[in-house]
Amino acid sequence: MPYTVGAADLLGFAAASSEAHGVPPADAHLLADTLVTAELWGHPSHGMLRMSWYLGRIASGATAAVATPDVVSDNGAVLVVDGRDGLGQVLADRAVAWGVERAGRHGISAVAVRGSGHFGTAAYFTRKAAEQGCVALLATNASPAMAPWGGREKRVGTNPWSIAAPGGRYGTVVMDIANTAVARGKIYHAKERGEPIPEGWAADADGVPTTDPRQAIEGLILPMAGHKGYAISFMFDVLAGVLTGSAFGASVVGPYQPTGRSGVGHLLICVDIRSMADPAEFERRMETLIEETKAAPTAPGTAEIFVPGEPEIRTAERLRTEGITVADDTWASLASIAEATGVPCPPPPPPPRRFAHDRADRFAPGRPWLP
């Protein structure tokens, strides 16, 4: 049966396990936080199930435990960095720091990272840039997952991208999508849970549509919006792979493989809002856009309209209290990590306390609300 664990316990376990593999403490905490944050956002496909993949690549030497990026070229607003096979999360986080600082100086910046690896959820990083006064776009390429439009062999990655912007009193507005019908991690998550995947997500190795996640992993993920998803994914490989000087197309190796240089490339573009508008006025305009959008009449069966990034924040608020449910296979992989590293598995949370107001007589005169 699935296990429910507190976010803080998962974070501590993931950080300690990473440190046991030689990752510096600050970087280990960052890696752990990206995984737990994905879980809190309701995206377990990018959460703890990936822990064993990242650590397996470090153990094999495919990923460097200590990131030591080199500057390839520095033109002020444009920076090109060789990640030298460091953890994608660490390199993307440093790209945000470089990008925000340079956007502050030049109004706009572009940071290209080559020789990196999978970095998890792109929104984790664009949110950071937005919280520092930028509108940010982050694109990355990925290992082959879909066939070119009209083809039946993997040649194009999911190549996800994210855009984030400050939303005034509504927080950060952020989009994070893959260009396939679904992120590949969601298919792995369905496989771990022993559940079929919806029609339209994938095809088997012969190009025949399937709802079996195992056949989908060996086969093809279908593009979103037909040929449009394929075209967008192709062009993001131009930006994140070809332009950055990193691997591209079929030469990119995903985190699912324990060996082989990943060669993932990222491109981060940051626009400093102050260079184009008064930040306070920008946020007021964003609030107006959000309010107009959320005030639209709802379709039958819809209780509320959300803007991009809002569902994740709502889910995180709930799961910080309820705990994070970990699938059986993911828990087994964490137990294997614990055995290999000597780091104890995170304990399940204590049972919820019972309060008198949960009882039928909760409004009885003179009865206090006691645990």
N, C-alpha and C positions, 0 to 999 in steps of 0.2 A: 504494500500500500504506500501511497506517497507520504513524504515527511514534510511537516511544517516547521520552519526554522526562523528565528529572528534575524532581521537584516544585519544587525551588528555582529551577531555570531558568525554569519556567513562571511561578512567582510573580514573579520579577524582570521578566520580559517584560510580564506583565499590569499590574504596578504602574507600570512606566516608560511603557507605552502610555497608561495612564489619566492620568498626570501630563502627558503630551504633549497631552492634551485639556483641560488646565486644572484637573484634580482635585488638591487639595492632597496633599502626600506621604503624610501619615498616612491620609487617606481612600482614596488610591489603593492603599496597601498593604492596607487592610481589604477593599476591593472585590476585589483580586487574591486575598487569602487565602480569601475565601468561595468563589471559583470553584475554586481549587486544592484546598481542603478537600473540596468536593463530588466532585471527581475522585478524591481519595484514598479517600473513603468508598464509592467504586464507583457514584456517581451522575453520570455524565458528562452526563446530561440537564440538570443544573443547573451544569455546569462551563464549560469554555472555549468551548463552542459559543455561549454567551450573551454572550461578550465583545464581539463585533461589534454585537450588539443594543444593549447599554448604551452603547457609545461612539457608535453611530449616533444615539441619542436625545440624547446630549450635544451632538454636532455640529449637530443640527438645532435645538437650543435647547429641545426638549421636556423635557429633564432639565437642571437646573442643575448645573454642574460643582462649584460651591461651595455646600454646604448651609448655609442660614441660617434655621433653624426659628424660629418665633415662638410664644410661649406665648399660648394662647387663654384658658385659665382654669387656676387653680391652687388647689385646695382641700386641699392637704396630701397626703392619701393618693391623691387623684385629680388627675391632670394631663392637660390636653388641649393638644396641640401641632399647629400648622400647619407641615407640612414644606416648604411653598413649592416643591414640585417638585424637592426634592433627591433624591439617590440613596437608594433604599430601604435599602440596606445600612447607610449612614451613619446614617440616621434610626433604624433599628431598633437599632443598636448604642448610640446615645445613649439610646434608650428603656430599654434594659437598665440602663444606669448610673443613670438617674433612678429606675427602678422598684425596683432593689435598695436604693438609698439610702433611698427613702421607705418601703419595706417594713420596713427596719431601724428606722425611727422610729415607724411606725404599726402594724406587724404584717402589714399587707397593703397593696398598692398597685395602682392601675390607671393605666396610661399609654395614652392614646388619641392616635394620630397620624393626621392627615388630610393630604391633598395630598402623599402620598408616591409611591413607585414600587415595582416588583418588587424583593424583597430576597434572592432566591435560596432557600437552604434555611433553613427556620424553626428547625431543630434547632441550627444554628450559634449562634443567639442564646439559645435557652432553655438550652443547655449552659452558657453563660457565667453565667447567673443561678443555675443549680444549683450551679456551682462556688463561688459566693459565699454558699451557705447558704439558698437559696430553692427552693421548688417553684414552677415557672413555667409558665404557659400563654400561648402567643402565637398569635393568630389574625389572618389577613389575608384580604382579598378579592382577586379577580382578574377579569380580563376574561372575558366570556361564553365558555363552553366546552361546557356541556351544556344540553339542553332541559329545561324543567320536566317533571315526571313526566306522561307522556301527551301531551307536545308534540313538535314536530319542528323547532323553531327555537331557536338559542342565546339564552339569556336569563340563565343562572346560571353563575357562575365555579366553578373547581375549589376555591377558597376553603380553602387548606390551613391546618393548625394543628399545633401541637407542644406536648407536655407533657414537662418534664424534672424529675428529682429526683436528689439525691445518693444513691449506692448503696453507701456505705461503701467497703470494699476492692475492690469491683467497679467503682468509678468512677461514671460518670453513667448513669442509666437514662433513655432519651429515646425518645419516639415522634414521628414527623413524617410526616403523611399528607395527601394531597389527598382530596377526597370523591368523586372520580371513580374509575373502575376503574383508572386509571393517571394519573400526572402528565403534563401536556401535553408537557413537555420530552422525555419518553421517546419520544413519537411523532415529534418532530423528530429525535431521535437515531437512531431506526430509519430515517427518511427519509435522513439523511446516510450511513448505512451501507448503504443500498439493500436493507434487509431488510423482510420482511412483519411486521406486528404480530399478536399472538395474537388469536384470536376472543374476542369479548366486551369488547374495549377501546373500540371506536368504531363509528360508523355514518357513511355518506356524507351528502351534503347533502339527500338525499331520505329520510333516516332508515333506510336499508337497511344492515344490518351489513356491515362491510368489514374486510379485513386489509391493505389498501393504505394506507400512512401518508400518502400525498399526498391521497387522498380523505378520510382522517380529519381532516387539518388543515383542509380546506375544509368538513368536515361537523361531526359531533358526537362528543364524548367521552362515553361512557356512565357513569352514576353507579355507584359501588360499592354493593353490596347493594340494588340496585333502588331503590325509592322511599325507602328509608332514607337512602341517600347524597344523594339530591336534597334531602330535608328537612334533613339536617345542614348541607349547603352553604348552603341558603337562610338558616338561622338564624345561621350564621357571618357572612353578609353583613349581617344585622341588627346583630351585635356590632361587626364591623370596618368596615362601611360606613355604615349608617344612624345608629347610636349615636355614632360618632366625628365625624359631620358631613362625611364624605368622600363621594366618588362611590360608587355602588352599582349592582348589576344591570348592565344593558346599557350604562351610561355609563362604566364602567371601561375604560381603554385598556391593553393589555398591552405588554410589552417587545418583542414581535415587530413592532410598528408603529413606524417611525422618527419619526413626528410625533404630535402630539396630547397634551394633558395627561393623565397617567396617572390621577390621582385615586384611587390605591389608599389604603385605610385599614388601620391595624393596631390591635389592642388587646392589650396585654401586662398580665397579672395576675401579680403576684409575692406569694407567701406566705412570710414569714420564718419558718423552721422554729422558731426560738427562741421565737416568740410562741405556739406551740402545743405544743411538746414539747422535751425535752432533746435537743440535736442528736446527741449520742453515742448515746442510746437510739434515736432515729429511725434512725440508720444501722445499728445492730444489728438493728432490726426489718426494715429494708430487706434486709440481708444474709440474714436468715432467709427472707424472701419469695423472694428470688432463688434461694437454694439449694433451697428446696422446689420451685420451678418447674423448675429445671434437672435436678432428680433424678427427675422424672416418667419413667416407662417410655417409650421411644421407639417410634414407629410403624415398620413395616418400611421399610427404605431410608433411615431417618434416623439419622445418626451421633451428633448432639448437638442438644440443645435450647438455643436462644439466647433471651435476654431482649432487649427493645427497645433498640436502639442498639449492641448487641454485635457484630453482623456488620460494621457500618461500621468499628469500631475494629480488628477483625481484618484487614479489607481494607486499611486505611490502613497498618498495620504492614508488610504485604506489599508494597504499591505504593511505599512510601518506599524500598525496596531495589530492586525490579524496574523502577521508572519507570512513568510514566503513558502509556498508549496513546491517541493522538489520532487520530480518524477523518480520512479524506482531506479531506472537505468542511470540517471544523473547521480542519484544518491550512491549507487554502487561505484560509480567512477570516483566520487569524492572519498568513499571508504578506501578505495585502492590508493588514492593519493595519500590519505592519512597513514596507511600502512607503510608506504614507501618512504615518507618523509618523517614519520614520528609525530606529526602534528595531529592532535586529537580532532576527530570529526566534531562539527558544531552540535551542541545538544539541542534537542527539541525544546520549544518554549514551555513554560509551566502552564498548566490548565488555567483557563480564564477564571477569575474570581467571580463568585456568585454574589449578587447584590440583592438586598431585600426588594428593590423595585422591580426585580425580574419575577417576583411572585405575584400570585393573583390578589393577595391582600396588601399590595404595596401602598395603597392609599388609606389603610386602616388608621384611624386616629391614634396618635401617640406612638406609631411605629417608626423609628428612625431608619434611614437607608444605610444599613450596616452590611459589611461583607459577610 
